[in-house]
Amino acid sequence: MAGRRAAVKAIDWLAFAERVPPNQRAMFNALKTRSDAIGAKLTSLPEKPVAIDWAYYKSAVAKAGMVDDFEKKFAALVIPEAPDTVTAKIDAQEQESNKAALAYVEASKARIAHYQAELEKFNNMIPFDQMTIDDLNHTFPETKLDKEKYPYWPHKPIADL
């Protein structure tokens, strides 16, 4: 039963290995080896425990009623399983991470489109050694002098002398 529950979340080791940096490859290999060992141990266990042969013990134990008492107690025994309190949190984090990743991908696509437009502008512009000042100001408007803010540039106004 434990093996069935553990197999619910399978790990895609190939996809995981692609994302591991080269300096952490040894730690990844150790993790995979340990995970494989635990998985093999879990799969080797039977789904249900081996049934107890109560008839054999009744014939082998001398004290009468002792095996019957043990059989009743064993049948009444319930081993509690710890409640799963973190799977919902992990799933919520996974959903949040997926949303953040999708938002990042969309923002990256927008940045790529912007950069491609800039690249197209640079590919289509006149070479710098053939540009005039007007061509430069037209291609790069931020280089144009602001005559209202600096009317006497590069000289100082007479009043400041």
Sequence and secondary structure as in RCSB ss.txt:
>XXXX:A:sequence
MAGRRAAVKAIDWLAFAERVPPNQRAMFNALKTRSDAIGAKLTSLPEKPVAIDWAYYKSAVAKAGMVDDFEKKFA
ALVIPEAPDTVTAKIDAQEQESNKAALAYVEASKARIAHYQAELEKFNNMIPFDQMTIDDLNHTFPETKLDKEKY
PYWPHKPIADL
>XXXX:A:secstr
 HHHHHTTS   HHHHHHTS GGGHHHHHHHHHHHHHHHHHHHHS SS     HHHHHHH  STTHHHHHHHHHH
H         SHHHHHHHHHHHHHHHHHHHHHHHHHHHHHHHHHHHHHHS  GGG  HHHHHHH GGGS  TTT 
TTTTS  GGG 
